[in-house]
């Protein structure tokens, strides 16, 4: 379960979105920024692709998720 934007809240309209291969219910109107923050990702350390298109970080707050979207979230980690 991924925080405040889960569709079960208040009977909100549910969307089916595939995130990293797993189908999830999210509330209608959820943006990429809202989803990744509620899922615990650090926005400065990820890249997001929706339906095979890379989404610029500067647009996360403006891009909404839609029923049937396929989302891939890749986390970056340092090392040596």
Secondary structure, 3 states (H helix, E strand, C coil): CCHHHECCHHHCCEEEEEECCEEEEEECCCEHHHHHHHCCCCHHHEEEEECCEEECHHHCCCCECCCCCEEEEEECCCCC
